[in-house]
């Protein structure tokens, strides 16, 4: 999956999470779930800004995707998600407890995506500093 596809997947999934929360939870419960995630959302924003800064530093250079061979297929991601849904259904008191964890998964998944991007951008930045592109 390309970066644009991943961002689109995250955008569609947050929309789905919001719709599901509005259907199954009261506003107070939804706001409580969101408030519980504020520290992680803050971390996500900081990491996203760091990723954008690295990407800006690499503007004009070809970016090598070091994570390309490590990418999981969508099928594996869905199976991974379903395993956690079964575990949450059992340990979080049923369906409502299970779906209350979806925002946590979304935020932590996006944090992991940005961290992998930052690692790739950092490796590209080190290649530029070492003169890798000047040798070609």
N, C-alpha and C positions, 0 to 999 in steps of 0.2 A: 504494500500500500504506500502511496506517495504521501508526503506531508499534507498536501491539500486534502486528500481523502481522509486522513486521520483527523484533521481539524473539522471537516464536515461531519464525520462520524461523531465526534464529541459534541458538536453543535446540535445535531439531531437528537442525540441521546439526552442532553440536558433539557431540551424541549420536551422529550418524552417523560423525563423524570418530573418536571414541573407539572405536566398534564396529569400524570398518575397521582402525584401528591395532592393536586387540587380535587381529584375525584374521590380519593379514599381518606384524606385527612381533613380536619377542620383547619381554618386559617391559623389558629393558635399553635396547633401541632406542627404545621408546615414551617411557621416562623421559628419555632423552637428547634426544629431539625437544622434549619439554616444557621441559626445563631450558634448551635453546637459546632458547626463547621467553619466558623469565621477565622479561627487561627490558621487552619489549613488553607482556606481561600486566600488569606494574606500571604502565606508562604508561596502559594501558586502564583500570585501576582508578582512577587519579588523574583521568582525563578523565571517567569515569562519575560520580565523586563531584562534579566541577565541574558536570556537566550536572544532577545532582539538586539541587545548591545553587541554580542558576539557576532551575530549575523551582519550587523552594520559594519563591523570592523573587517569582515570578509568580503564586503561588496567589491565587485570587480575581479575577484578571483574565483576560479572554478572550485566548487565545494564538493569534496569527496564524501560520500555517505558511508561512514564506517560501520553503520548498523544494518546495512542492507542484507548481509548474509545472516544476521541474527533475528530478522523479523519473523514474527509468528503469523500464521495464517488467521483469517477471520474465524474459521471453523474452530481452531484451537482456543482462540480468545472466548468464543461463545461457550465452549465446553468448560473452560476455566471458570467463567462467570456462573454457569449453571451449578457447578460443584459448590461454589460459595453460597449460592441461593439455597441449596438444600441444607447446608450447614446453618445458615442464618434462620431458615424456617424452623429448624429444630431448636436452636439456642436463643432465638430472639422472640419467642412466644408467638409464632405463627406468621401469617401473611403480612400484617401491618408492621411487625418488627422487621421482617425481611425487607420490605420496600423502604423502610426508614433508613436502611444502610446504603441504598443506591447512591445517594449524594456523596457519601464517604468514598465509595468505589470510584465515582466519577472524578472527584477531586484528586484522589491518590493516583489514579490512572493518568490523569493529565500531568501531575507532578512528575511521574516516572517518564512520560513522553518528553517533557522539557529537559529533564536531567540527561536523558540519552542524547538529545539534540545538543545540549551544552557540551557534553563529552566529545561528540563528533566535531563541533565547531572548535573546541579547544585543540583537538588533534590537527585540524586544518590550519589553525592559527600557528601552531608550532611548526608545521611544514613551511608556512610562509616565512616565519622568522629564521628558519634554518637555510633558507635560500633554495628550497626545492623547486619553486617555479622559475627562479632565475637560471637554474642549470639547464632547463629545457629549451 
